[in-house]
Amino acid sequence: MVEKAREWKWSSYRATAGLDEAPSFLTTDWILGQFADEKGKAQRLYRRFVAKWVGRSPWEDFKGQIYLGSERFIASIPKPKARLSEVPRRQRLLNRPSLKKIFAESKTRDEGIFNAYRDYGYTMKEIAEHLGVHYATVSRRLRRAEQGRITRS
């Protein structure tokens, strides 16, 4: 990728920002009209708007691979009535509690590991990173839980 939007050869940024003439197939009036009525001012505001978001990827804010919005918005999404195995796991588990909350509400660390993995679909890697341990440690704890050595709440 590039450091600055104006460096991306295939982007409409340069034309929209007033750095180049717009090709015949590109209409910039609508987008610029969202910033100001006067074209020069709109272009300056557009450049400022784009610069504000440089280096910040909207992909980081996606929840469950399909939703982009605040925590309040995500919480308002209805939970599915039936388990749909063809829906990717991360999408099915959108409204699961955070690992921090799961461990705070668990009586023991092992119980938290078991609950996070079995009930809420967290991966061993995610749990291990949260706890600051190797994923093999999480795997051993889960195996111990499966053998009935811990009790769940």
C-alpha positions in Angstrom: 0.0 0.0 0.0 1.0 3.6 0.2 1.7 6.1 3.0 -0.6 8.8 1.6 -3.9 8.6 -0.3 -2.5 10.9 -3.1 0.2 8.3 -3.8 -2.3 5.5 -4.8 -2.3 5.5 -8.6 -5.8 3.9 -9.0 -7.6 6.1 -6.4 -10.1 8.8 -7.2 -8.5 10.8 -4.3 -6.3 13.0 -6.4 -9.1 14.2 -8.6 -11.6 14.6 -5.8 -9.0 16.5 -3.7 -8.3 18.9 -6.6 -4.8 17.7 -7.2 -5.5 16.3 -10.7 -8.2 16.9 -13.3 -11.0 14.3 -13.0 -11.2 11.8 -15.8 -14.4 11.9 -17.9 -15.8 8.9 -16.2 -15.4 10.3 -12.6 -18.0 12.6 -11.0 -16.7 14.3 -7.9 -19.5 16.9 -7.3 -21.7 14.7 -5.1 -18.9 13.7 -2.7 -17.5 17.2 -2.5 -21.0 18.6 -1.9 -21.0 16.6 1.3 -18.2 18.9 2.6 -19.1 22.4 1.3 -20.9 24.2 -1.4 -17.8 26.0 -2.7 -15.5 23.6 -4.6 -12.2 24.8 -3.3 -13.4 24.7 0.3 -14.9 21.3 -0.2 -11.7 19.9 -1.6 -9.7 21.3 1.4 -12.2 19.7 3.8 -12.2 16.5 1.9 -8.3 16.3 2.1 -8.5 17.0 5.8 -11.2 14.3 6.3 -9.1 11.7 4.4 -5.9 12.6 6.3 -7.7 12.1 9.6 -8.3 8.5 8.8 -4.9 7.6 7.3 -3.4 4.7 9.1 -6.6 3.6 10.7 -8.3 0.6 9.1 -12.0 0.2 9.4 -11.5 -3.5 9.3 -10.2 -3.3 12.9 -13.6 -2.2 14.1 -15.6 -5.1 12.5 -17.4 -7.3 15.0 -18.2 -10.9 14.1 -16.8 -10.3 10.6 -20.0 -8.6 9.3 -21.0 -5.8 11.6 -19.5 -2.3 11.9 -20.8 -0.1 14.7 -20.7 0.8 18.4 -21.0 -1.7 21.2 -24.6 -0.4 21.8 -25.5 -1.1 18.1 -24.0 -4.6 18.3 -25.9 -5.4 21.5 -29.1 -4.4 19.7 -28.7 -7.0 17.0 -31.2 -9.9 17.6 -29.7 -13.2 18.5 -30.4 -16.1 16.1 -33.2 -18.4 17.2 -31.6 -21.5 15.9 -28.0 -22.7 15.6 -26.9 -22.4 12.0 -23.9 -24.6 11.3 -23.3 -23.0 7.9 -22.9 -19.5 9.4 -19.2 -18.9 10.3 -18.5 -19.3 14.0 -17.3 -15.7 14.5 -20.6 -14.4 13.1 -22.7 -16.8 15.3 -20.8 -15.7 18.4 -21.0 -12.0 17.9 -22.6 -11.1 21.2 -20.5 -13.3 23.4 -19.0 -11.8 26.6 -15.4 -10.6 26.6 -12.7 -12.9 27.9 -12.2 -10.4 30.8 -15.8 -10.8 31.8 -15.8 -14.6 31.5 -12.8 -14.9 33.7 -14.1 -12.4 36.2 -17.3 -14.4 36.6 -15.6 -17.8 36.8 -14.7 -19.4 40.1 -11.3 -20.6 38.9 -9.0 -20.0 35.9 -9.6 -23.5 34.6 -13.4 -22.9 34.7 -12.9 -19.7 32.8 -10.8 -21.5 30.2 -13.5 -24.2 29.8 -16.4 -21.7 29.6 -14.6 -19.4 27.2 -13.7 -22.3 24.9 -16.8 -24.5 25.1 -19.6 -22.0 25.7 -18.4 -19.0 23.9 -16.3 -20.3 21.1 -13.0 -18.6 21.9 -10.0 -20.3 20.3 -7.2 -21.7 22.4 -5.0 -19.0 20.9 -7.3 -16.2 22.0 -7.6 -17.5 25.5 -3.8 -18.1 25.7 -3.1 -14.5 24.6 -5.6 -13.1 27.1 -4.0 -15.1 29.9 -0.4 -14.6 28.8 0.4 -18.3 28.4 1.2 -20.6 25.6 -1.8 -22.2 23.8 -0.5 -25.6 24.7 -1.2 -24.7 28.4 -4.8 -23.9 27.5 -5.0 -27.2 25.6 -3.8 -29.2 28.6 -6.3 -27.4 30.9 -9.1 -28.1 28.5 -8.1 -31.8 28.3 -8.1 -31.9 32.1 -11.6 -30.3 32.2 -12.9 -32.9 29.6 -11.6 -35.7 31.9 -13.8 -34.3 34.6 -11.1 -32.9 36.8 -12.8 -29.5 37.2 -16.4 -28.6 37.9 -18.3 -26.0 36.1 -20.6 -23.4 37.7 
